């Protein structure tokens, strides 16, 4: 069984073809600049194929991906019949979906309705779904939602302290994101620890340009840092994270900005970029801090502090923690972030072995022997979760 996994952005399309009998990635790739000119990078492992090709829309991009998969020189399948199903990443499922589902007209309608909660993501996800339906109408399509893993959150965690009528009328509440990543690394953590998933209290830290922390008790998400949108929570690359709501109206009034302009500022011009004035890339921040840039140092210190604060609050929410997991671009590759965050957590029983922690992008338990709370680095694999869910949905 081969499952094609698609992750459609507004002008991009990431893909992997995974053989689910062995869970082996046959090929992965990326289409960029969709709607502008178009570029494909197709990586078979032993060979990388790149081409500039017109991609006026996502349907054209999907066609080019299929052509690349079938190509006699750099493809990996001989017939479209070898694609058993397509799994689509969909960012927001609202309260409608608590698990991955086979896509039909009603599912499409609800995904479109949820676009008001994720206007930057759901429309692009839906475009990819419709493109695949048109190109391969007989192949099952499955929607895998970022929000679904967090559907287990109790009301005390997801309700905002605003008039309840706004929840009833508009479904304004915390939903959470990065669900496939939190699910994968927490399950893998249980395997690494040799313990039952449903008996563990795990705090997972997905730290990339977008970042979130999740409290997972007995295999269920009970709280997470992102909210109605991915803007809530941690300080991120360009997102502000948690902020006094009065700051929003103050900026609007003092800077004469519209609501749209203010949200854009908080999403794209804030975070470590906003504090440092240097970059959202941690390599640039490291270099600037090494050169004595105090604002770069302040940005990193604030970033580390906020992560530690969330971990502490989630340890309280679960009345303890067995393991803390770091994943995604920064979590996997920025050694100092893991080290500095863990310095705040010795009271929990965290005890880091700096030599074990001196690694990038490799699975490792970097705790000292005998540490009460284990600290793990686990590279995420969201595509595999999507493929697994897709296989489950069609069986």
C-alpha positions in Angstrom: 0.0 0.0 0.0 1.5 3.4 -1.1 0.0 6.5 0.4 0.7 10.0 -1.1 0.9 12.6 1.7 0.2 16.2 0.7 0.7 19.4 2.6 -0.5 22.4 0.6 0.4 26.0 1.5 -0.8 29.1 -0.2 2.0 28.9 -2.8 3.6 25.6 -2.0 3.0 21.9 -2.0 5.1 19.4 0.1 4.7 15.7 -0.7 5.9 12.2 0.3 5.0 8.9 -1.1 5.2 6.3 1.7 5.0 2.5 1.4 2.8 1.6 4.4 3.8 -2.1 4.4 7.3 -1.1 5.5 6.6 2.6 6.4 9.4 3.5 4.0 9.5 6.9 2.2 9.8 6.2 -1.5 10.2 9.8 -2.5 9.6 13.3 -1.1 9.5 16.7 -2.7 8.4 20.3 -2.8 6.6 22.5 -5.3 7.2 26.2 -4.7 6.2 29.5 -6.3 2.8 28.1 -7.3 0.8 30.9 -9.1 4.1 32.7 -9.9 6.3 30.5 -12.1 6.8 27.2 -10.4 9.7 25.0 -9.1 9.8 21.3 -8.3 12.4 19.5 -6.1 11.9 15.8 -6.2 14.1 13.7 -3.9 14.2 10.0 -4.4 17.1 9.5 -1.9 19.6 8.3 -4.4 18.8 11.1 -6.8 17.4 14.6 -6.7 15.5 16.0 -9.6 14.9 19.8 -9.9 13.0 21.6 -12.6 11.4 25.0 -13.2 7.9 24.5 -14.6 4.8 26.7 -14.9 2.4 26.0 -12.0 -0.5 28.4 -12.4 -2.4 26.7 -9.6 -2.3 23.7 -7.2 -4.0 21.4 -9.7 -1.1 22.0 -12.1 1.3 21.4 -9.3 -0.4 18.1 -8.4 -0.2 17.0 -12.1 3.5 17.8 -12.1 4.0 15.7 -8.9 2.2 12.8 -10.5 4.3 13.1 -13.6 7.5 13.0 -11.5 6.3 10.0 -9.6 5.6 8.1 -12.9 8.7 9.3 -14.8 10.7 6.3 -16.0 14.0 8.0 -15.1 13.3 9.5 -11.6 9.9 8.2 -10.7 9.1 5.4 -8.2 5.8 4.0 -9.5 4.7 2.6 -12.8 1.0 3.3 -12.6 -1.4 5.7 -10.8 -3.1 2.5 -9.6 -0.2 2.1 -7.2 -1.4 5.1 -5.2 -3.9 3.6 -2.7 -4.9 6.8 -1.1 -4.0 10.5 -0.6 -3.6 11.9 2.9 -4.0 15.7 3.2 -2.8 17.8 6.1 -5.6 20.2 7.1 -4.8 22.8 9.7 -8.3 23.5 11.2 -11.2 21.2 11.8 -12.9 23.2 14.5 -15.1 21.2 16.8 -16.3 19.1 13.9 -13.5 16.6 13.6 -11.8 14.7 16.5 -10.1 12.3 14.1 -9.0 11.9 10.5 -11.8 11.3 8.1 -12.5 10.2 4.5 -13.3 13.3 2.5 -16.7 13.7 0.9 -18.7 16.8 0.0 -19.9 17.4 3.5 -16.3 17.2 4.9 -15.2 19.7 2.2 -18.0 22.1 3.2 -16.9 22.0 6.9 -13.3 22.5 6.0 -14.3 25.6 4.0 -16.4 26.8 6.9 -13.4 26.5 9.2 -11.4 28.7 6.9 -12.6 31.7 8.9 -10.6 30.2 11.8 -7.5 29.5 9.7 -7.7 31.9 6.7 -4.0 31.4 5.8 -4.1 27.6 5.8 -7.5 25.9 5.2 -8.2 27.5 1.8 -4.8 26.2 0.5 -5.5 22.8 2.1 -8.9 22.7 0.4 -7.4 23.6 -3.0 -5.0 20.6 -2.8 -7.9 18.3 -1.9 -10.0 19.5 -4.9 -7.1 19.3 -7.2 -6.5 15.6 -6.3 -10.2 14.8 -6.6 -10.2 16.2 -10.1 -7.0 14.4 -11.2 -7.6 11.1 -9.4 -11.3 10.9 -8.8 -11.3 7.2 -7.8 -8.5 7.4 -5.2 -9.7 7.9 -1.6 -8.8 11.2 -0.1 -8.4 11.6 3.7 -8.2 14.7 5.8 -5.8 14.7 8.8 -6.4 17.7 11.0 -3.8 19.6 13.1 -6.5 20.3 15.6 -7.8 16.8 16.0 -5.3 15.5 18.5 -6.3 18.4 20.9 -10.0 17.5 20.8 -9.5 15.7 24.1 -8.8 19.0 25.9 -11.3 19.6 28.8 -13.4 22.7 28.9 -11.3 24.2 31.7 -8.4 24.2 29.3 -10.1 25.4 26.1 -12.6 28.0 27.3 -11.6 31.7 27.1 -12.8 34.0 29.9 -15.1 36.0 27.7 -18.9 36.0 27.6 -19.9 32.4 27.0 -22.3 33.5 24.2 -19.2 34.1 22.0 -18.3 30.4 22.3 -21.9 29.4 21.6 -22.2 31.8 18.6 -18.8 31.8 17.1 -17.0 28.8 18.7 -14.3 31.1 20.1 -12.1 28.7 22.1 -8.6 27.2 22.2 -8.1 24.6 19.5 -4.3 24.0 19.4 -2.1 23.0 16.5 0.9 20.9 15.5 -1.3 17.9 16.6 0.3 15.4 14.3 3.8 16.3 15.6 2.8 16.2 19.3 1.1 12.8 18.7 4.1 11.3 16.9 6.9 12.4 19.3 4.9 11.5 22.4 4.2 8.0 21.1 7.8 7.6 20.1 8.8 8.8 23.6 6.9 6.0 25.2 8.6 3.5 22.9 12.0 4.9 23.8 11.2 4.8 27.5 9.9 1.2 27.2 6.7 2.2 29.0 3.0 2.1 28.1 1.8 5.3 26.4 -1.4 5.4 28.4 0.6 5.4 31.7 2.8 8.4 31.0 2.7 12.1 31.5 4.6 13.7 28.7 5.3 17.4 27.8 6.2 17.9 24.1 7.8 21.0 22.8 7.4 21.6 19.0 9.9 24.4 18.5 10.2 25.7 14.9 9.4 29.1 13.4 6.0 28.3 14.8 6.1 26.7 18.2 3.9 25.1 20.7 4.0 23.0 23.9 1.5 20.3 24.7 0.6 18.4 28.0 -0.2 14.8 27.2 -1.6 12.7 30.0 -2.2 9.0 29.3 -2.0 9.5 25.6 -4.5 12.4 25.5 -3.8 16.1 25.0 -5.1 18.0 28.0 -3.7 21.4 27.2 -1.6 23.1 24.6 -0.1 26.6 24.1 -1.6 27.6 20.8 -5.2 28.8 20.8 -7.9 29.8 18.5 -5.1 30.5 16.0 -1.4 29.7 16.0 -0.6 33.2 17.4 -1.3 32.4 21.0 1.3 30.8 23.3 5.1 30.9 23.0 7.3 33.6 21.6 8.0 32.3 18.1 10.1 33.3 15.1 7.9 36.1 14.0 4.8 35.7 16.2 4.3 37.5 19.5 2.7 34.7 21.4 0.8 35.6 24.6 0.3 39.3 24.9 -1.9 41.6 27.0 -5.0 42.3 24.8 -4.8 45.9 25.6 -1.5 46.1 23.8 -3.4 45.4 20.5 -5.7 48.3 20.8 -2.9 50.6 22.1 -0.8 49.8 19.0 -3.8 50.3 16.7 -4.5 53.7 18.2 -0.9 55.0 18.6 0.3 53.7 15.2 -3.0 54.3 13.4 -3.2 50.7 12.2 -6.2 48.7 11.1 -7.1 45.4 12.8 -5.6 43.5 9.8 -2.4 45.5 9.9 -2.0 44.9 13.6 -2.6 41.1 13.3 -0.1 41.1 10.5 2.4 42.8 12.8 1.9 40.3 15.6 2.1 37.4 13.2 4.9 38.4 10.9 7.0 41.2 12.5 7.1 40.2 16.2 8.6 37.2 18.2 12.4 36.9 18.3 12.5 39.0 15.1 10.6 41.8 16.7 12.6 41.9 19.9 16.0 41.5 18.3 15.5 43.4 15.1 18.0 40.9 13.6 16.2 37.8 12.4 13.8 35.0 13.1 16.6 32.5 12.3 18.3 31.2 15.4 21.7 30.9 13.6 21.6 34.6 12.9 20.6 35.3 16.5 23.5 33.1 17.8 25.9 35.0 15.6 24.6 38.4 16.7 24.7 37.4 20.4 28.3 36.2 19.9 29.1 39.7 18.6 27.6 41.3 21.7 24.2 42.2 20.4 22.2 42.7 23.6 18.8 42.6 21.8 19.6 39.3 20.3 20.5 38.0 23.7 17.3 39.5 25.2 15.2 37.7 22.5 16.7 34.3 23.2 16.4 34.7 26.9 12.8 35.6 26.6 12.2 32.7 24.2 13.8 30.2 26.6 12.0 31.6 29.6 8.6 31.4 28.0 9.1 27.7 27.0 10.2 26.8 30.5 7.2 28.7 32.0 4.8 26.7 29.9 6.5 23.4 30.7 6.2 24.3 34.4 2.5 25.1 34.1 1.8 21.8 32.3 3.7 19.8 34.9 1.3 21.4 37.4 -1.7 20.7 35.2 -0.8 17.0 35.1 0.6 16.9 38.7 4.0 15.8 37.4 5.8 14.8 34.3 7.7 11.7 33.2 9.4 13.1 30.1 10.0 16.3 28.2 10.4 16.0 24.5 12.1 18.6 22.1 11.3 18.4 18.4 11.0 20.5 15.1 13.7 22.7 13.6 14.8 24.6 16.7 14.1 21.8 19.2 16.0 19.3 17.2 19.0 21.4 16.1 19.5 24.2 18.6 21.6 22.7 21.4 21.6 25.8 23.6 17.8 26.1 23.6 17.4 22.6 25.1 20.2 23.3 27.6 18.9 26.7 28.7 15.3 25.6 29.0 16.2 22.6 31.1 18.2 24.8 33.5 14.8 26.1 34.7 13.5 22.7 35.4 15.8 21.0 37.9 13.1 21.3 40.5 11.1 18.8 38.5 13.9 16.3 38.5 15.4 17.3 35.1 19.1 16.6 35.0 20.8 17.0 31.6 23.9 15.3 30.4 25.6 18.1 28.3 27.6 15.6 26.3 24.6 13.6 25.3 22.8 16.8 24.4 25.5 17.9 22.0 23.7 16.5 19.0 21.5 17.8 16.2 18.6 16.1 14.6 19.1 12.6 16.1 17.0 10.7 18.5 18.5 10.7 21.9 17.7 10.6 25.6 20.0 13.3 26.9 19.2 12.9 30.6 21.8 11.9 33.1 21.5 8.4 34.5 19.0 8.4 37.3 17.2 11.7 36.3 13.6 11.6 37.6 12.2 13.3 34.5 13.7 12.2 31.2 14.6 14.7 28.5 14.4 13.5 24.9 15.3 14.8 21.5 13.0 13.2 18.9 12.9 14.4 15.3 9.3 14.8 14.3 7.6 12.9 11.5 4.2 14.4 10.7 4.0 12.9 7.3 4.2 9.4 8.8 1.3 10.2 11.2 -0.7 11.5 8.2 0.0 8.3 6.2 -0.8 6.1 9.2 -4.1 7.9 9.8 -4.9 7.7 6.1 -4.3 3.9 6.1 -6.5 3.6 9.1 -9.3 5.7 7.6 -9.6 3.6 4.5 -9.2 0.1 6.0 
